[in-house]
Amino acid sequence: MIAKLKGIVDTIALDHLLIDVNGICYQVSTSTKTLAHIGAVGDRVVLYTEMLLRNELPQLIGFYNTVEQDCFRLLTTVQGVGARVALAILSVLTPDELTLAIYNQDKAQITRADGVGPKLALRIISELKDKVSSVSLGGGITQELPATQGGGSSQVSDAFAALESLGYRRHEAAAAIQQAMQKLGSDASTADIIRIALSTFSNRIYSS
């Protein structure tokens, strides 16, 4: 099992690259968004990887960060979504955009990806939305959530549940929602809270 590769970029193609690791070149399939963060031939790179079997041959899938990797894993739990389709989706949608599309049931965004029609997009939304919705707040969590007035508490709780279901830790989700509420105010919608909170995580990842 190869979980991570550290090496030199040898070749960059449209949907994959070759990474030289101590003289051995690994072919790694990626999304175009990961390719955009790789740099140039000769640069050092670190990729998180998934190893799959395709026609009885091993295939490496590479990700610039663990957020994209987690989204890939989530997508491939859906019937009809293999590695190729998952990478196509992640080539047109960032993890933040994919999360919002699923949460808002926006199948038009998902059908932008090659090989994804309306039926498959609806299945992705249905199956993954259920996973997001199934997460309930645990005891004592409301103390970590930002205070709101009026009808804001429901939106905040829903946003917190969505972030937790994506794998963010409780204190991370609470801090991101706090920042979102400071920008948006107590009347913010759930979708806007999630969008701003996710942008906080993205800015942190890509600036590191």
C-alpha positions, -999 to +999 in steps of 0.1 A: +000+000+000+015+034-011-001+062+010+022+091+001+048+099-025+077+124-021+098+130-052+106+150-082+081+158-110+094+140-141+065+144-165+032+163-165+004+150-188-033+160-191-046+136-165-015+122-148+021+128-139+053+108-134+071+112-101+107+102-097+113+087-063+149+078-060+152+068-096+119+050-098+091+068-117+055+063-105+026+071-128-001+089-108-035+098-120-049+131-107-076+157-110-067+188-131-070+209-099-042+188-083-021+191-114-025+229-112-008+228-078+020+205-087+044+231-101+068+224-130+089+195-141+119+192-118+100+205-087+098+185-055+063+173-047+044+155-021+012+136-030-012+117-009-022+085-028-048+058-031-038+025-047-066+008-068-067-022-090-078-016-126-079-046-149-058-065-124-031-038-126-023-014-097-033+023-103-021+052-082-044+082-077-028+113-063-041+143-043-026+176-034-041+174+001-062+151+023-093+172+018-095+163-019-085+127-010-114+125+014-138+138-012-126+112-037-132+084-011-167+098-004-175+100-041-164+064-049-188+050-023-216+060-047-228+033-071-216+041-106-188+064-095-154+049-101-120+065-100-123+081-134-157+098-127-146+109-092-115+126-107-136+142-134-158+157-107-129+169-087-114+184-119-144+208-122-154+213-085-132+221-055-140+202-023-158+233-011-179+236-043-187+199-042-199+201-006-221+230-014-235+213-045-244+182-025-258+202+004-279+225-019-289+196-041-275+214-071-271+186-097-263+211-125-230+218-109-221+181-107-231+174-143-204+198-154-180+169-150-173+146-180-193+114-178-218+126-152-254+128-164-284+141-145-293+106-131-258+100-117-256+135-103-289+130-085-277+097-071-245+113-058-266+140-041-291+116-027-265+092-012-241+118+001-267+142+013-280+114+034-246+109+050-244+146+058-279+147+072-275+116+093-249+133+116-265+146+148-250+170+174-236+153+204-240+164+240-223+196+250-216+206+214-239+236+215-215+252+240-189+253+213-211+269+187-212+306+182-241+323+198-269+335+175-301+355+179-336+348+164-337+318+140-300+316+135-294+286+159-309+261+135-288+272+106-256+271+128-265+236+140-271+224+105-238+239+093-219+224+122-234+189+114-224+193+078-188+202+087-185+174+112-198+149+086-170+159+063-144+150+089-136+183+105-130+182+142-155+198+165-133+227+176-122+234+140-158+235+128-169+257+157-140+282+150-148+283+113-185+289+119-177+316+144-157+334+117-185+329+092-211+343+116-189+374+123-189+381+086-225+372+078-245+381+109-272+362+127-296+360+098-272+340+076-285+310+057-270+275+063-255+274+028-237+307+033-224+297+067-210+265+052-195+283+022-176+309+043-165+282+069-152+260+041-133+289+025-116+294+059-103+258+057-093+261+021-073+293+027-055+276+056-046+246+035-034+263+003-014+290+021+005+264+041 
